[in-house]
Amino acid sequence: MENSVVQIITGGLSNAVIVLLLAPLLQGVQRRITAIIQSRQGPPLLQPYFDLLKLLGKEDIESGDMPVMQR
């Protein structure tokens, strides 16, 4: 019983990780196909990953007296 529960949880977590890792790649493919349809070169396939890395590298900006309320 315990083994099957562990397998279900592990399988669910691995599926979630795979989806989160592949989603930007699929967005890159979609952008590339849209660009080809519009007779453009378009961004590189890995551009969404570059955008995510840039976003994660930015620091939080807090202003005012109550920055907790802004979150």
C-alpha contacts under 8 A as a table, 3 or more apart, distances in Angstrom:
res1	aa1	res2	aa2	distance
1	M	4	S	5.47
1	M	5	V	6.53
2	E	5	V	5.20
2	E	6	V	6.25
3	N	6	V	5.17
3	N	7	Q	6.18
4	S	7	Q	4.97
4	S	8	I	6.14
5	V	8	I	5.11
5	V	9	I	6.24
6	V	9	I	5.19
6	V	10	T	6.00
7	Q	10	T	5.06
7	Q	11	G	5.88
8	I	11	G	5.09
8	I	12	G	6.09
9	I	12	G	5.14
9	I	13	L	6.16
10	T	13	L	5.20
10	T	14	S	6.06
11	G	14	S	5.16
11	G	15	N	6.14
12	G	15	N	5.16
12	G	16	A	6.27
13	L	16	A	5.09
13	L	17	V	6.22
14	S	17	V	5.10
14	S	18	I	6.14
15	N	18	I	5.14
15	N	19	V	6.18
16	A	19	V	5.20
16	A	20	L	6.18
17	V	20	L	5.14
17	V	21	L	6.14
18	I	21	L	5.16
18	I	22	L	6.09
19	V	22	L	5.22
19	V	23	A	5.90
20	L	23	A	5.49
20	L	24	P	7.72
21	L	24	P	6.80
21	L	25	L	7.69
22	L	25	L	5.21
22	L	26	L	6.31
23	A	26	L	5.23
23	A	27	Q	6.29
24	P	27	Q	4.96
24	P	28	G	6.19
24	P	46	L	7.69
24	P	48	P	5.30
24	P	49	Y	6.19
25	L	28	G	4.99
25	L	29	V	6.33
25	L	45	L	6.62
25	L	46	L	6.41
25	L	48	P	7.05
25	L	49	Y	7.59
26	L	29	V	4.99
26	L	30	Q	6.18
27	Q	30	Q	4.99
27	Q	31	R	6.18
27	Q	48	P	7.05
28	G	31	R	5.09
28	G	32	R	6.16
28	G	43	P	7.70
28	G	44	P	7.14
28	G	45	L	4.52
28	G	46	L	6.19
28	G	47	Q	6.48
28	G	48	P	6.16
29	V	32	R	5.07
29	V	33	I	6.14
29	V	45	L	5.95
30	Q	33	I	5.19
30	Q	34	T	6.14
31	R	34	T	5.13
31	R	35	A	6.16
31	R	42	G	6.94
31	R	43	P	7.15
31	R	45	L	7.93
32	R	35	A	5.07
32	R	36	I	6.20
32	R	41	Q	7.54
32	R	42	G	5.47
32	R	43	P	6.49
32	R	44	P	7.38
32	R	45	L	6.83
33	I	36	I	5.05
33	I	37	I	6.19
34	T	37	I	5.15
34	T	38	Q	6.31
35	A	38	Q	5.04
35	A	39	S	6.15
35	A	40	R	4.85
35	A	41	Q	6.01
35	A	42	G	4.93
36	I	39	S	4.93
36	I	40	R	5.46
36	I	41	Q	6.41
36	I	42	G	7.21
37	I	40	R	7.53
43	P	47	Q	6.37
44	P	47	Q	5.37
45	L	48	P	7.56
46	L	49	Y	5.44
46	L	50	F	6.57
47	Q	50	F	4.99
47	Q	51	D	6.17
48	P	51	D	4.96
48	P	52	L	6.19
49	Y	52	L	5.07
49	Y	53	L	6.24
50	F	53	L	5.16
50	F	54	K	6.18
51	D	54	K	5.12
51	D	55	L	6.12
52	L	55	L	5.04
52	L	56	L	6.08
53	L	56	L	5.14
53	L	57	G	6.15
54	K	57	G	5.13
54	K	58	K	6.67
55	L	58	K	5.53
56	L	59	E	7.98
62	E	67	P	5.56
63	S	66	M	7.68
63	S	67	P	6.14
64	G	67	P	6.30
66	M	69	M	5.60
66	M	70	Q	7.20
67	P	70	Q	5.24
67	P	71	R	6.98
68	V	71	R	5.52
